[in-house]
Amino acid sequence: RRGAPEPSRLYRTLRALNPAPYAAWLRLGGSHAMSVCCSSPERFLRCDRGSVLEARPIKGTAPRRLDDPAEDARLAAELASSEKERAENLMIVDLLRNDLGRVCEVGSVHVPGLMEIESFATVHQMVSTVRGTRRPAAGIVDCLRATFPGGSMTGAPKVRTMEILDEHEGRARGVYSGSLGFISFNDTFDLNIVIRTAVIDHSAPMGTNASHDDGSWIRIGAGGAIVVQSDTGAEYEEMRLKARALLHAVGICDGSGSAAVVDDTVKHY
């Protein structure tokens, strides 16, 4: 939409509503400055000092019910047993095993955690862990070329699905579904998947009390995987669930106290 909250306030609000292990806030300067307010729960790829590569793809999402512990537990159990969500997750695990196999020692790629349920402030997630030992000849750039973009953002087979996305999506995704993190001089790195993220374009000057009519733009990306068991309505509601914490944070910053309204008829800016 046109009109965005002050970025640092939005990020602080988002951290309070939806704390996440791979959160980030970036303010990019220049005449067309942008801010990225990210509350990602997903690791894209990490390499430690022992040359162990680790990816932790998320596929499978269910809402929390913190006001009703029994219902909250039921929703987590329903996610864990869902044939459709497990199919999505397994698809990405197999894709990442293949990606890591390009830069890892033969026989080292393994899955120490498969389809585990992790609970965050607003959602339950189905998470798997894929690891492998990096070959000595494989540099950081080699690792990123072999694995980027993250399989949970593309689906499989990766190249063909990216071609389909390019044909059907109305614009480039920008930073959404990319990665943020660090690359160190000691040959380690840790990168997230940019989801649960708001991107603010400061096309007009913004002060600390800037409101939603100052000429800036805010964009929130959300999506979901499609498999043969997918239901159109359920996929759409899952997409909105993933954006809910961000919309709530925007609404609080706007002063309404409730989630910002999404107008699906607005064209891309």
Residue pairs with C-beta under 8 A, 6 or more apart in sequence:
1 212
1 217
1 218
1 260
1 263
1 266
2 215
2 216
2 217
2 269
3 211
3 212
3 213
3 214
3 215
3 216
3 217
3 218
4 10
4 198
4 200
4 201
4 206
4 210
4 212
4 214
4 216
4 217
4 218
4 250
5 13
5 200
5 210
5 211
5 212
5 218
5 250
5 253
5 254
6 206
6 207
6 208
6 209
6 210
6 253
7 25
7 27
7 35
7 37
7 200
7 206
8 25
8 27
9 208
9 253
10 37
10 198
10 200
10 249
10 250
10 253
11 25
11 37
13 249
13 252
13 253
14 23
14 37
14 39
14 198
14 245
14 246
14 249
15 23
15 39
17 121
17 122
17 245
17 248
17 249
17 252
18 39
18 120
18 121
18 122
18 196
18 245
18 246
18 249
19 39
19 120
19 121
20 39
20 40
20 41
20 120
20 196
21 41
21 43
22 38
22 40
22 41
22 42
22 43
22 180
22 181
22 192
22 193
23 38
23 39
23 40
24 36
24 38
24 40
24 180
24 181
24 192
25 35
25 36
25 37
25 38
26 34
26 35
26 36
26 38
26 180
27 33
27 34
27 35
28 34
28 35
28 36
32 201
32 202
32 203
33 202
34 199
34 200
34 201
34 202
35 199
35 200
35 202
36 175
36 180
36 194
36 197
36 198
36 199
36 200
37 197
37 198
37 199
37 200
38 180
38 192
38 194
38 196
38 197
39 196
39 197
39 245
39 246
40 180
40 192
40 193
40 194
40 195
40 196
40 197
41 58
41 118
41 120
41 125
41 195
41 196
42 56
42 57
42 58
42 127
42 150
42 152
42 192
42 193
42 195
43 54
43 55
43 56
43 190
43 191
43 192
43 193
44 55
44 147
44 148
44 150
44 179
44 181
44 191
44 192
44 193
45 53
45 54
45 55
45 143
45 144
45 147
45 150
45 179
45 189
45 190
45 191
46 53
46 54
46 55
46 188
46 189
46 190
46 191
47 53
47 54
47 134
47 140
47 143
47 187
47 188
47 189
47 190
48 54
48 188
49 186
49 187
49 188
51 133
51 134
51 136
52 131
52 132
52 133
52 134
53 100
53 103
53 104
53 131
53 132
53 133
53 134
53 143
54 129
54 130
54 131
55 96
55 99
55 100
55 129
55 130
55 131
55 147
55 150
56 127
56 128
56 129
56 130
57 89
57 92
57 93
57 96
57 127
57 128
57 130
57 150
57 151
57 152
58 125
58 126
58 127
58 152
58 193
59 85
59 88
59 89
59 91
59 92
59 126
59 128
59 152
59 225
60 79
60 82
60 85
60 86
60 88
60 89
60 115
60 125
60 126
61 79
61 85
61 123
61 124
61 125
61 126
61 224
61 238
61 241
61 242
62 75
62 76
62 78
62 79
62 123
62 124
63 75
63 122
63 123
63 124
63 241
64 72
64 75
64 119
64 120
64 121
64 122
64 123
64 124
65 71
65 72
65 75
66 72
75 124
76 117
76 119
76 124
79 85
79 117
79 124
79 126
80 115
80 117
80 126
83 229
84 227
84 229
84 230
85 126
86 115
86 126
87 227
87 228
87 229
88 225
88 227
89 114
89 115
89 126
89 128
90 115
91 155
91 156
91 225
91 227
92 128
92 151
92 152
92 155
92 156
92 225
93 111
93 114
93 128
93 130
94 156
95 151
95 155
95 156
95 157
95 158
96 130
96 147
96 151
97 109
97 111
97 130
99 146
99 147
99 151
99 158
100 109
100 130
100 131
100 132
100 146
100 147
101 109
101 132
102 146
103 132
103 134
103 135
103 138
103 142
103 143
103 146
103 147
104 132
104 133
104 134
104 135
104 138
105 132
105 133
105 134
105 135
108 131
108 132
108 133
109 130
109 131
109 132
110 130
110 131
110 132
111 128
111 129
111 130
111 131
112 129
112 131
113 127
113 128
113 129
114 128
114 129
115 126
115 127
115 128
116 126
116 127
116 128
116 129
117 124
117 125
117 126
117 127
118 124
118 125
118 127
119 125
121 245
122 244
122 245
123 241
123 242
134 143
138 146
140 183
140 187
140 189
148 179
149 162
149 177
149 178
149 179
150 177
150 179
150 193
151 158
152 193
152 225
153 177
153 193
153 195
154 161
154 162
154 165
155 161
155 225
155 226
170 268
171 268
173 221
174 199
174 219
174 221
175 194
175 197
175 199
176 194
176 195
176 197
176 199
176 219
176 221
177 193
177 194
177 195
177 221
177 223
178 193
178 194
179 191
179 192
179 193
179 194
180 191
180 192
180 194
181 189
181 190
181 191
181 192
182 189
182 190
182 191
183 189
195 221
195 222
195 242
196 242
196 243
196 245
196 246
197 220
197 221
197 246
198 218
198 219
198 220
198 246
198 249
198 250
199 218
199 219
199 220
199 221
200 216
200 217
200 218
201 216
201 217
201 218
201 219
202 216
203 215
203 216
203 217
204 214
204 215
204 216
205 214
206 214
206 216
210 216
211 254
212 254
217 269
218 250
219 269
220 243
220 246
220 247
220 250
222 239
222 240
222 242
222 243
223 239
223 242
224 235
224 238
224 239
224 242
226 235
240 262
243 262
244 259
247 259
247 260
247 262
248 258
248 259
248 260
250 259
250 260
251 257
251 258
251 259
251 260
254 260
